Amino acid sequence: MSRRTLGPLALTLGLPPLTYSFWLWLRDHGGALVAPSLRELIANVPPPTGRAVAVYGAWLLLQVALQQWAPGRVQRGGELADGSRLSYRLNGWTSFCVSLAVVLVAVVSGVIPPGIVYDEFGPLLTTAHLVAFGLALVLYVQGRGAGRTTRDPIYDYFMGTTLNPRVGAFDLKYFCESRPGLILWVLFDLSLAAAQYQRHGTLTTAMLLVCAFQFLYIADYFWHEEAILTTWDIKHEKFGWMLAWGDLVWVPFTYTIQAYYLVDHLHALSPAATAGIVALNMAGYAVFRASNIQKHRFRRDPTRPVWGRPPEYIRTARGSLLLISGWWGIARHLNYLGDLAMALAWCLPTGFEHPLPYFYFVYMIILLVHRERRDHELCQAKYGVDWEAYCRRVRWRIVPGVY
C-alpha cells in the first residue's frame, strides 16, 4: 500500500471512532479521557433513532431549500485553471437568520424539545456519519463515471475527484462548506445551553461566553460570505470524503465540545477572568476579520488604500500581486493568529479540570500550521524567486517574533 493511500485510509477509519470517543468521554466520564476497548466503543455506537433521522433530514432539506430559493445576489467566484468562473448565490445571511427563526418556532411550538441535542447527540452523530459517507460514495462514483479518478480508489474517495461537483447550478461543495454544518454548530450550542438550564436551572457565565463567541464567529462568516469564494477549500480542494465528512460531522459534533462539557460543569468565572477572556476573543476576532477583509479587498481592487496609504506589493512574473503592507506586512498569515486567539478564548471558560475541552485549540494549531506549510509549498512552486523575495520582506509565518 502506497504512502498516498495509507494516510487517507487511516483518517477515514480513525476519525469517526474519535468523534464517538469524544462523546462518550463527555457523556459517561465528565470529560475525563478514559480509553475504551474497541469492543466497548463499537457497543456504544448508537443506531439512528427515528427522531434523529427526522430532525437531521428536515434540517438538510431546509438548508437545500434556502440555498436554492432564499433571496441573495449572484457572485462570480475566482478564476479556475481553465480560465472559467463559476457563479454562486450568496444568501447565507438570509439562510442563517431564517434557520434560527424556523428552529425557534419549532421549539416554542413544541415540535422539538430545546435540549434535543443533548438527548439525541449519539443518534444524530450516527445519522450524520451515514449521510457523509453516502455523499462521498456518490461523489466518487460520479467522478469515476466521468473518468476523473487517479486509479487509487481509496485516495479518490477520500480527496474527491471533482473540484466543483454540481447538480445544475447547485454547488455541492459550496453548500456543505457554508450551510448545514456551520449553522448547526450554533444551534447545537444553543440546545446544549438549554440542556444546562433544564438540568440545573441555571445558565453559567462560561456557557454564555462560549455560545456568544461562537455565535459571533458564524454570524460574521455569513455577513462576509463573499470572502469564502477566495478560500483554499473552494479554490483548490476537490470535494470528497475529507471535506464532506469534515463539514457535516467534524464541525458540528466536535466544535461544540466546550458547550457539551459545560452542561454539567457549573464552575464560576470571576469578573476579571470573564473580562480577560472577552478581551482575548475580541482581539483575536479583530485581527482575524480585519486581515481577511484587507486581503479580500486588495484582490478586488489593488489600488484601494491599506491603512490609509497606497498598498505595497510584489508583482510576480506570473502577474499576481503579493501584498506586503497592512496586516500582511507583519506576518504571512496573521489571520491564523487571530483564529488561534479566538480558539483559546473559546476553551478557557471550561476551566482546567480536564484537557478534552482544549482539543479544539490544539487541533487548530495543527490544522493552521499544516495549512500554512501547504500554502508555502504551493506558492514556492508557483512563484519561485518572487515568493523568496516575499518571504524575505515578510519574515514571520503566523506569530511575529516566534514563528
Residue, then its C-alpha position, 0 to 999 in steps of 0.5 A: m500500500s502506497r504512502r498516498t493511500l495509507g494516510p487517507l485510509a487511516l483518517t477515514l477509519g480513525l476519525p469517526p471512532l474519535t468523534y464517538s470517543f469524544w462523546l462518550w468521554l463527555r457523556d459517561h466520564g465528565g470529560a475525563l479521557v478514559a480509553p475504551s476497548l474497541r469492543e466497548l466503543i463499537a457497543n456504544v455506537p448508537p443506531p439512528t433513532g427515528r427522531a434523529v433521522a427526522v430532525y437531521g433530514a428536515w434540517l438538510l432539506l431546509q438548508v437545500a431549500l434556502q440555498q436554492w430559493a432564499p433571496g441573495r445576489v449572484q457572485r462570480g467566484g475566482e478564476l479556475a485553471d481553465g480560465s472559467r468562473l463559476s457563479y454562486r448565490l450568496n444568501g447565507w445571511t438570509s439562510f442563517c437568520v431564517s434557520l434560527a427563526v424556523v428552529l425557534v418556532a419549532v421549539v416554542s411550538g413544541v415540535i422539538p424539545p430545546g435540549i434535543v441535542y443533548d438527548e439525541f447527540g449519539p443518534l444524530l452523530t450516527t445519522a450524520h456519519l451515514v449521510a457523509f459517507g453516502l455523499a462521498l460514495v456518490l461523489y466518487v462514483q460520479g467522478r469515476g463515471a466521468g473518468r476523473t479518478t487517479r486509479d487509487p480508489i481509496y485516495d479518490y474517495f477520500m480527496g474527491t475527484t471533482l473540484n466543483p461537483r454540481v447538480g445544475a447550478f447547485d454547488l455541492k461543495y459550496f453548500c456543505e462548506s457554508r450551510p448545514g454544518l456551520i449553522l448547526w454548530v450554533l444551534f447545537d450550542l444553543s440546545l446544549a445551553a438549554a440542556q444546562y438550564q433544564r438540568h440545573g436551572t441555571l445558565t453559567t457565565a462560561m456557557l454564555l461566553v462560549c455560545a456568544f463567541q461562537f455565535l459571533y464567529i458564524a454570524d460574521y462568516f455569513w455577513h462576509e460570505e463573499a470572502i469564502l469564494t477566495t478560500w483554499d477549500i473552494k479554490h483548490e480542494k476537490f470535494g470528497w470524503m475529507l471535506a464532506w465528512g469534515d463539514l457535516v460531522w467534524v464541525p458540528f459534533t466536535y466544535t461544540i465540545q466546550a458547550y457539551y462539557l459545560v452542561d454539567h460543569l457549573h464552575a464560576l468565572s470571576p469578573a476579571a477572568t470573564a473580562g480577560i477572556v472577552a478581551l482575548n476573543m475580541a482581539g483575536y476576532a479583530v485581527f482575524r476579520a480585519s486581515n481577511i477583509q484587507k486581503h479580500r479587498f486588495r484582490r478586488d481592487p489593488t489600488r484601494p488604500v491599506w491603512g490609509r496609504p497606497p498598498e505595497y506589493i510584489r508583482t510576480a512574473r506570473g502577474s499576481l500581486l503579493l501584498i506586503s503592507g497592512w496586516w500582511g506586512i507583519a506576518r504571512h498569515l496573521n489571520y491564523l493568529g487571530d483564529l488561534a486567539m479566538a480558539l483559546a478564548w473559546c476553551l478557557p471558560t471550561g476551566f482546567e479540570h480536564p484537557l478534552p475541552y482544549f482539543y479544539f485549540v490544539y487541533m487548530i494549531i495543527l490544522l493552521v500550521h499544516r495549512e500554512r506549510r501547504d500554502h508555502e509549498l504551493c506558492q514556492a512552486k508557483y512563484g519561485v524567486d518572487w515568493e523568496a523575495y516575499c518571504r524575505r520582506v515578510r519574515w514571520r509565518i503566523v506569530p511575529g517574533v516566534y514563528 
